[in-house]
Amino acid sequence: MVVLSTAVSKRQGTVFNNDCGRRWRFACGSALLLLASLCVAQANDEVDALLQRIDAPHGIVFEIVEGDESALEELLPVVRSSIKRIRARFPQTEFAVVSHGREEFALQTAYQSEYAQIHQQVRSLVAEDVPVHVCETHASWYAVSAEDFPEYVDVAPTGPGQIQLYLDMDYELIVIQPSN
């Protein structure tokens, strides 16, 4: 009887722990979704605030760090729209994009067909003098080398280091995240 009650107690503890864990994961997931929507609003607010200024920024570096390879499908149009809005007000502003999450892998040469729209958007940005950088260090963690990216994608030694170089040149940072 003691063995049976111990097994039942352990099972009840597991059910209780699973239920608490499920509630905790739900609460954390909800908080993360709220945080992501706040970050998108914050990025939009940053662009709006920038447009209200009298003095033009020297440059803007857009940072993208996502866990989804296809994230650039949603985020590059946001970058392009932001650039268009800022250029309309401050035409001399320079821009750059640094991608250093899993989304950077969509930019590999091997995925030019699968992610053709993303590659076209990057080529279009580069043609407008907006360099697009990916992180070589992050790529190397997944056995992806600089040679695996096309010539129109600049492979920086590190994404954070590339961002810091821009900040050192008086660029301002805008973090771009998905809307959901």
C-alpha positions in Angstrom: 0.0 0.0 0.0 2.8 2.4 0.8 4.5 1.7 -2.6 1.2 2.4 -4.3 0.5 5.6 -2.5 4.1 6.7 -3.2 3.6 6.1 -6.9 0.3 7.9 -6.8 1.9 10.8 -4.9 4.7 11.0 -7.5 2.1 10.9 -10.3 0.0 13.6 -8.6 3.2 15.7 -8.2 4.0 15.2 -11.9 0.5 16.3 -12.9 0.7 19.3 -10.5 4.2 20.1 -11.9 3.0 19.7 -15.5 0.0 21.9 -14.8 2.2 24.6 -13.2 4.7 24.2 -15.9 2.0 24.6 -18.6 0.7 27.7 -16.8 4.2 29.1 -16.5 4.9 28.5 -20.2 1.6 30.1 -21.1 2.4 33.2 -19.0 5.9 33.4 -20.4 4.7 32.9 -23.9 2.1 35.6 -23.4 4.7 38.0 -22.0 7.0 37.3 -24.9 4.2 38.0 -27.4 3.4 41.3 -25.6 7.1 42.2 -25.5 7.4 41.4 -29.3 4.4 43.6 -30.1 5.9 46.4 -27.9 9.2 46.1 -29.7 7.5 46.5 -33.1 5.6 49.5 -31.7 8.9 50.7 -30.3 10.7 50.4 -33.7 7.8 52.3 -35.4 7.9 54.9 -32.6 11.6 55.3 -33.1 11.1 56.0 -36.8 8.2 58.4 -36.0 10.3 60.2 -33.4 13.3 60.4 -35.8 11.1 62.0 -38.4 10.0 64.7 -35.9 13.6 65.8 -35.3 15.1 68.9 -36.9 18.6 67.4 -37.5 19.1 64.5 -39.8 20.7 61.4 -38.4 24.1 60.6 -40.0 23.0 57.0 -40.5 20.7 54.2 -39.4 21.6 50.6 -38.8 18.7 48.2 -38.7 19.3 45.1 -36.5 17.4 41.8 -37.2 17.8 38.8 -34.9 15.1 36.2 -35.2 14.8 32.4 -34.8 13.0 31.8 -38.1 14.8 31.5 -41.4 11.8 33.0 -43.2 11.5 36.1 -40.9 13.1 38.3 -43.5 10.1 37.9 -45.7 8.2 40.1 -43.2 11.0 42.2 -41.9 12.8 43.4 -45.1 9.6 45.2 -46.3 9.5 46.9 -42.9 13.1 48.0 -43.3 12.4 49.2 -46.8 9.4 51.2 -45.7 11.3 52.7 -42.8 14.1 53.7 -45.2 11.7 55.2 -47.6 10.0 57.3 -44.9 13.4 58.5 -43.5 14.8 59.3 -46.9 11.8 61.4 -47.8 12.5 63.6 -44.7 16.3 63.2 -44.6 17.7 62.3 -48.1 21.3 62.3 -47.0 20.9 59.6 -44.3 22.9 56.4 -44.8 21.5 53.0 -44.0 22.7 49.5 -43.2 21.1 46.2 -42.2 22.7 43.6 -39.9 21.1 40.2 -39.7 22.6 37.9 -37.1 19.9 35.3 -36.1 18.6 32.2 -37.9 17.0 34.4 -40.5 20.5 35.0 -42.0 20.6 31.4 -43.3 17.9 32.2 -45.9 20.5 34.5 -47.5 22.8 31.6 -48.4 23.5 31.0 -52.1 22.0 27.5 -51.8 18.6 29.1 -50.9 18.4 31.7 -53.7 15.5 29.7 -55.3 13.7 28.8 -52.1 13.9 32.3 -50.8 13.9 34.1 -54.1 11.8 37.1 -52.8 14.2 37.6 -49.9 17.2 37.5 -52.2 15.6 40.0 -54.6 14.8 42.4 -51.7 18.4 42.2 -50.5 19.8 42.8 -54.0 17.4 45.8 -54.3 18.6 47.2 -51.0 22.3 46.8 -51.9 21.6 48.4 -55.3 20.3 51.4 -53.3 23.6 51.6 -51.3 22.2 49.8 -48.3 24.7 47.1 -47.3 23.2 43.9 -45.8 25.5 42.1 -43.4 25.3 38.7 -41.9 27.2 37.3 -38.9 30.1 34.9 -39.8 30.5 33.7 -36.2 26.8 32.7 -35.9 26.9 31.0 -39.3 30.1 29.1 -38.3 28.2 27.5 -35.3 26.1 25.8 -38.0 29.0 24.9 -40.3 28.1 27.7 -42.7 31.0 29.7 -44.1 31.4 33.1 -45.7 31.7 31.4 -49.1 28.1 30.0 -48.7 26.7 33.5 -49.1 26.3 35.4 -52.5 28.5 38.4 -53.3 25.8 40.9 -52.6 25.6 39.8 -48.9 28.5 41.1 -46.8 29.7 38.6 -44.3 30.9 40.4 -41.2 33.1 38.7 -38.6 30.3 39.3 -36.0 26.9 40.9 -36.1 27.3 42.8 -32.8 30.7 43.9 -33.9 29.4 45.2 -37.2 26.6 47.1 -35.4 29.2 48.6 -33.0 31.2 49.8 -36.0 28.2 51.6 -37.3 27.4 53.1 -33.9 31.0 54.3 -33.7 30.4 56.1 -37.0 27.4 57.9 -35.4 24.7 55.7 -36.9 21.6 55.1 -34.8 20.3 51.6 -34.1 16.7 50.5 -34.8 15.8 47.0 -33.9 13.3 45.4 -36.3 11.1 42.5 -35.1 8.1 40.7 -36.4 4.6 42.0 -35.7 3.2 38.8 -34.1 
